[in-house]
């Protein structure tokens, strides 16, 4: 891990101080393991990101896929391991499919998890960054909620808490529907089910020596996720808005 820096900038640049900060505040030396000089192939250990693809084309041809993601660090004998086998990927793909199956009741019918796309992520990895593996689900996992369709920008945030408050992570589960209450908040039962399914995913992965992490660019580190947080406030992800309108009127 490289040293992080603390920067204090005030009065429109009249005061500008940069100082070295501890490598990973919140962790002691026994909790820090070097992953190499960078995450590039041959230089160190790279995290693998699973991007879960939600196909929305059945809802509208104007909708492109939506994604949420999980980042995993492979561990062997208590040390980071950069060698990923087909079995490693399929173990996690099975756990992710179990997660999706448990939560499909929260997705509108017509939305379906169709692919899991894997990328190498971490410090020093250049763009473009092609996928290292693409898994197409033999049977897509489709949403089961019917009724009023909420705007496609509506999502549920899943927060990944690490030991460094400024380096918590977050992913957004798309197309939440059937909130289950007349209030603007999700029902507590819905929150519980999302948190439980995500916790099961994380613990299943950890039992197989794959740890959910947050990749921190400022700290040039990957930080272990220590807890999962889901609340009842729905979020809006603007990039999931349909790119084109099907009807428009301009006055006068």
C-alpha positions as CSV (number, residue, x, y, z in Angstrom):
1,X,0.0,0.0,0.0
2,X,1.2,3.5,-0.7
3,X,1.1,6.4,1.7
4,X,-2.0,8.6,1.5
5,X,-1.9,12.4,1.8
6,X,-4.0,14.9,3.7
7,X,-4.7,18.2,1.9
8,X,-6.1,21.3,3.5
9,X,-7.1,24.1,1.2
10,X,-8.7,27.3,2.4
11,X,-9.4,30.9,1.4
12,X,-9.5,30.1,-2.3
13,X,-5.9,28.8,-2.3
14,X,-4.3,31.4,0.0
15,X,-3.7,28.5,2.5
16,X,-2.7,25.2,0.8
17,X,-1.1,22.5,3.0
18,X,-0.3,19.0,1.9
19,X,1.0,16.5,4.5
20,X,1.7,12.8,4.7
21,X,-1.0,10.7,6.4
22,X,-0.8,7.2,7.8
23,X,-1.1,4.5,5.1
24,X,-4.5,3.3,6.2
25,X,-6.0,5.3,9.1
26,X,-8.2,3.0,11.2
27,X,-6.0,0.0,10.8
28,X,-2.9,-1.1,12.7
29,X,0.2,-2.7,11.1
30,X,-1.1,-6.2,11.8
31,X,-4.2,-5.5,9.7
32,X,-2.3,-4.3,6.7
33,X,-0.9,-6.6,4.0
34,X,1.0,-5.4,0.9
35,X,-0.6,-6.2,-2.4
36,X,2.4,-5.2,-4.5
37,X,3.4,-2.0,-6.2
38,X,0.1,-1.8,-8.2
39,X,-2.8,-3.9,-9.2
40,X,-1.7,-4.4,-12.8
41,X,-0.9,-7.9,-14.0
42,X,2.5,-9.0,-12.9
43,X,3.0,-6.1,-10.4
44,X,0.7,-7.0,-7.6
45,X,-2.8,-8.2,-6.6
46,X,-5.8,-7.0,-8.3
47,X,-9.4,-7.0,-7.1
48,X,-12.0,-8.5,-9.3
49,X,-15.3,-6.6,-9.8
50,X,-18.5,-8.4,-10.5
51,X,-20.8,-6.1,-12.4
52,X,-24.4,-7.5,-12.2
53,X,-26.2,-6.6,-15.3
54,X,-30.0,-5.9,-15.2
55,X,-31.5,-6.2,-18.7
56,X,-34.4,-3.6,-19.0
57,X,-35.2,-4.1,-22.7
58,X,-38.5,-5.9,-21.9
59,X,-39.7,-2.7,-20.2
60,X,-38.7,-0.5,-23.1
61,X,-36.4,-0.7,-26.1
62,X,-35.2,2.8,-25.0
63,X,-33.6,1.4,-21.8
64,X,-30.0,0.3,-21.7
65,X,-28.9,-2.2,-19.0
66,X,-28.5,-1.0,-15.4
67,X,-25.7,-2.3,-13.1
68,X,-24.7,-2.8,-9.5
69,X,-21.3,-4.2,-8.4
70,X,-19.4,-6.2,-5.8
71,X,-15.6,-6.1,-5.5
72,X,-13.8,-9.2,-4.2
73,X,-10.3,-9.9,-3.0
74,X,-9.0,-13.5,-3.4
75,X,-7.2,-14.8,-0.3
76,X,-5.2,-18.0,0.1
77,X,-3.7,-19.0,3.4
78,X,-4.4,-15.5,4.8
79,X,-2.5,-13.7,2.0
80,X,-3.8,-11.9,-1.1
81,X,-3.8,-14.1,-4.1
82,X,-3.9,-12.8,-7.7
83,X,-4.5,-16.2,-9.4
84,X,-8.2,-16.6,-10.2
85,X,-9.4,-19.9,-11.5
86,X,-12.6,-20.7,-13.3
87,X,-13.8,-22.4,-10.1
88,X,-13.2,-19.1,-8.2
89,X,-15.4,-17.2,-10.6
90,X,-18.2,-19.8,-10.6
91,X,-18.2,-20.0,-6.8
92,X,-19.0,-16.3,-6.6
93,X,-21.4,-16.4,-9.6
94,X,-23.4,-19.0,-7.8
95,X,-23.6,-16.8,-4.6
96,X,-24.6,-13.8,-6.7
97,X,-27.4,-15.7,-8.4
98,X,-28.6,-16.8,-4.9
99,X,-28.6,-13.1,-3.9
100,X,-30.6,-12.1,-7.0
101,X,-33.1,-14.9,-6.6
102,X,-33.8,-13.8,-3.0
103,X,-34.4,-10.2,-4.1
104,X,-36.3,-10.6,-7.4
105,X,-39.5,-9.9,-5.6
106,X,-38.4,-6.3,-5.3
107,X,-37.9,-5.8,-9.0
108,X,-40.6,-5.0,-11.5
109,X,-41.6,-7.8,-13.9
110,X,-39.7,-7.3,-17.1
111,X,-36.4,-6.5,-15.4
112,X,-34.0,-9.5,-15.3
113,X,-30.4,-10.2,-14.2
114,X,-28.9,-11.5,-17.4
115,X,-25.1,-11.4,-17.0
116,X,-22.2,-11.1,-14.5
117,X,-19.3,-9.2,-16.0
118,X,-15.9,-9.3,-14.3
119,X,-13.1,-6.7,-14.5
120,X,-9.8,-6.4,-12.8
121,X,-9.7,-3.2,-10.6
122,X,-7.2,-1.4,-8.4
123,X,-4.3,1.1,-8.5
124,X,-2.5,1.5,-11.8
125,X,-4.9,-0.4,-14.1
126,X,-5.1,1.6,-17.3
127,X,-8.1,2.3,-19.6
128,X,-9.5,0.7,-21.5
129,X,-10.0,-2.2,-19.1
130,X,-11.5,-5.1,-20.9
131,X,-13.6,-7.7,-19.0
132,X,-11.6,-10.8,-17.8
133,X,-14.8,-12.9,-17.9
134,X,-18.4,-12.6,-18.9
135,X,-20.9,-15.1,-17.5
136,X,-24.3,-15.3,-19.2
137,X,-27.0,-16.7,-17.0
138,X,-28.5,-19.8,-18.6
139,X,-31.9,-18.7,-17.2
140,X,-32.1,-14.9,-16.4
141,X,-33.5,-14.0,-13.0
142,X,-36.6,-11.9,-13.7
143,X,-38.4,-9.6,-11.3
144,X,-41.7,-10.8,-10.0
145,X,-43.5,-7.6,-8.8
146,X,-46.4,-6.4,-10.9
147,X,-48.4,-3.3,-10.7
148,X,-47.3,0.4,-11.0
149,X,-43.9,0.8,-12.4
150,X,-41.7,3.2,-10.5
151,X,-39.3,5.5,-12.5
152,X,-36.3,3.6,-13.6
153,X,-34.0,6.1,-11.8
154,X,-35.3,4.8,-8.4
155,X,-32.8,2.6,-6.6
156,X,-31.9,1.2,-3.2
157,X,-28.4,2.0,-1.9
158,X,-26.4,-0.8,-0.2
159,X,-23.5,0.7,1.8
160,X,-20.3,-1.1,2.4
161,X,-18.8,0.0,5.7
162,X,-15.0,-0.2,6.1
163,X,-12.7,0.9,9.0
164,X,-12.1,4.2,7.2
165,X,-15.3,6.4,7.2
166,X,-14.2,8.4,4.1
167,X,-13.6,5.1,2.2
168,X,-17.0,3.5,2.6
169,X,-18.4,2.0,-0.6
170,X,-21.9,1.9,-2.1
171,X,-23.8,0.1,-4.9
172,X,-27.3,0.8,-6.1
173,X,-29.8,-2.0,-6.7
174,X,-31.9,-0.8,-9.6
175,X,-35.6,-0.6,-10.4
176,X,-37.1,-0.9,-7.0
177,X,-40.8,-1.5,-7.1
178,X,-43.6,-2.4,-4.7
179,X,-42.3,-0.2,-1.8
180,X,-45.0,-1.8,0.4
181,X,-46.1,1.3,2.3
182,X,-48.0,4.5,1.6
183,X,-45.1,6.6,3.0
184,X,-42.1,7.7,0.8
185,X,-39.9,5.2,2.6
186,X,-39.4,1.5,1.9
187,X,-41.1,-0.9,4.3
188,X,-38.8,-2.2,7.1
189,X,-39.4,-5.8,5.9
190,X,-38.0,-4.8,2.4
191,X,-34.9,-3.2,4.0
192,X,-34.4,-6.4,6.1
193,X,-34.6,-8.7,3.2
194,X,-32.1,-6.7,1.1
195,X,-29.7,-6.5,4.0
196,X,-30.0,-10.2,4.8
197,X,-29.6,-11.4,1.2
198,X,-26.5,-9.1,0.8
199,X,-25.0,-10.3,4.2
200,X,-25.5,-13.9,3.0
201,X,-23.7,-13.2,-0.2
202,X,-20.8,-11.6,1.7
203,X,-20.5,-14.4,4.3
204,X,-20.8,-17.1,1.6
205,X,-18.0,-15.5,-0.3
206,X,-15.8,-15.1,2.8
207,X,-16.3,-18.8,3.7
208,X,-14.7,-19.6,0.3
209,X,-11.8,-17.1,1.0
210,X,-13.2,-14.2,-1.1
211,X,-13.6,-11.0,0.8
212,X,-15.8,-8.1,-0.2
213,X,-13.7,-5.0,-0.3
214,X,-13.9,-1.3,-1.3
215,X,-11.2,-0.1,-3.6
216,X,-10.0,3.3,-2.3
217,X,-8.2,5.5,-4.9
218,X,-7.1,8.1,-2.3
219,X,-5.5,5.4,-0.1
220,X,-4.3,3.2,-3.1
221,X,-5.7,0.3,-1.1
222,X,-8.5,-2.2,-1.0
223,X,-10.3,-2.1,2.4
224,X,-12.2,-5.0,3.9
225,X,-15.9,-4.5,4.2
226,X,-16.8,-4.9,7.9
227,X,-20.6,-4.4,7.8
228,X,-23.5,-3.9,5.4
229,X,-26.0,-1.1,5.7
230,X,-29.3,-0.7,4.0
231,X,-31.8,2.1,4.9
232,X,-35.4,2.9,3.9
233,X,-34.6,6.0,1.8
234,X,-34.9,5.4,-2.0
235,X,-32.2,7.0,-4.2
236,X,-32.3,8.5,-7.7
237,X,-29.6,7.4,-10.1
238,X,-29.9,9.9,-13.0
239,X,-27.8,7.9,-15.5
240,X,-30.5,5.2,-15.5
241,X,-33.1,7.7,-16.9
242,X,-34.3,6.6,-20.4
243,X,-32.0,8.2,-23.0
244,X,-34.9,9.1,-25.3
245,X,-38.5,10.1,-24.6
246,X,-41.3,8.3,-26.4
247,X,-43.5,11.4,-26.3
248,X,-42.8,15.1,-26.0
249,X,-44.7,18.4,-26.2
250,X,-43.3,21.9,-26.3
251,X,-45.4,25.0,-25.7
252,X,-46.0,27.6,-26.9
